[in-house]
Amino acid sequence: MDMTYIKRNVQTKVDALLDIFPAVLILGARQTGKTTLANISRPDWKYFDLEKGSDYDFITSDYDFFFREYPEHLIIDEAQEVPQIFRELRGVIDSNRSQKNRFILTGSSSPKLLEAISESLAGRIGIIEVGTLKSNEIFADPLPVFYQIFEQTISLSTIDFLKEIQVNERDSLTSLFKGGYPEPVLQTSEDFFYLWMENYHKTYIFSDIKRLYPRLDEVKYRRFISMLASLSGTIVNKAQLGRSIDVSEMSIRDYLDIAHNTYIWRNIPSYEGSIAKSIVKMPKGYFRDSGLLHYLLNITSREQMLTSPNIGQNFESFVIEEIIKGLQSTNVRKWDYYYYRTRNGAEVDLILEGSFGVLPIEIKFGSTTRLKQLTSLTKFIEDNQLPMGIVINNSDEVKRLSDKIIQIPVNAI
């Protein structure tokens, strides 16, 4: 299947933000489909790629001339190559501040890029993050109706709405195994998949990271990424990991930030809004794409994945990322994600907080979840006086497990 035929969940969000702002920036890791999304969203706009030498020279040699020639309807790809362009855009936009729908830019993250945006284009640019493909996109399904619950305040009646949702019959475990990078996922050849992942891994370490962070010890960072794979879905002990690769705890903290800011890893902060006193405050994290994770772990078959000792935490990470991708595709604003753990061992895998309220979510790999397995979730709901909580697992039916807890199959999210 040609990647150009994949409809992304965030496509309507690009249109919505261009109705509000003069410019939209599409951010994400390399090879997640940012360029394709920009070109599909505005197929008749002029396109320039700052990684192409001739385009780079044309734009940067004389900004005034360039933007006089192309004052609107313009796509600029890989904008992180020239952070100066955001300062130049500010003047172009402010010359006709009321005009919307003028520019789309794409970029992989870098400190200079994000700094340039905050300094130059605050209030002038809408930002969209594009991850790897979400399961429904791979199977050409619409965004699940599950995400409609976040458009209003969550209450006990939300359970009644969820009881009626339909469960798709797609194979989510295949999505868990292969992840969502468009090019390798849509190829049927297993050899191509692993060759692509190998090349992507090398390019990320030796090209992107070296360019974005030129002073970084790339050999140690590569060892860090390899060791981090086995820690995906856990609280990372920075001191222990630092000793393993012979760097300081501060360096590990920097490495985690770099991995997060380049969209390979996601740091999840601890939820501190609970009444509990003994909360573990260290962040946990995971690889955002499960296919890349399985490559790094040398897991080469579905059977090997299912028998891996890490299957539970890897499934949990996959589900959390699916939910975050889904929420990023909606128009819900001011929301965030956390995990919850106390020193006594009580844990809730995901806490979503936003305009809709607080929603705790527990994630179980099995197809059957009993209420006695949900002691932490039940207590969290009671202690924080919440209307409901959700369990996501590999079942094939929506099912109410108690007055305030409902089971949702992973295929429904």
Buried (B, 14 or more C-beta within 10 A) or exposed (E): EEBEEBBBBBBBBBEBBBEEBBBBBBBBBBBBBBBBBBBBBBEEBEBBBBEEEEBBEBBBEEBEEBBEEBBBEBBBBBBBBBBBBBEBBBEBBEEEEEEBBBBBBBBBBBBBBBEBBEEBBEEBBBBBBBBBBBBBBBBEBEBBEBBBBBEEEBBEEBBEBBEEBEBBEBEBBEBBBBBBBBEBBBBEEEEEBBEBBEEBBEEBBEEBBBEBBEEBBEEBBBBBBBBBBEBBBBBBBBEEBBEEBEBEBEBBEBBBEBBBBBBBBBBBBBBEEBEBEEBBEEBBBBBBBBBBBBBBBEBBEBEBBBEBEBBBBBBBBBBBBBBBBBBBBBEBEEBEBBBBBBEEEBBBBBBBBBEBBBBBBBBBBEEEBEEEBBEBBBBBBEEBEBBBBBBBBBBEEBBEBBEBBBBBBBBBB
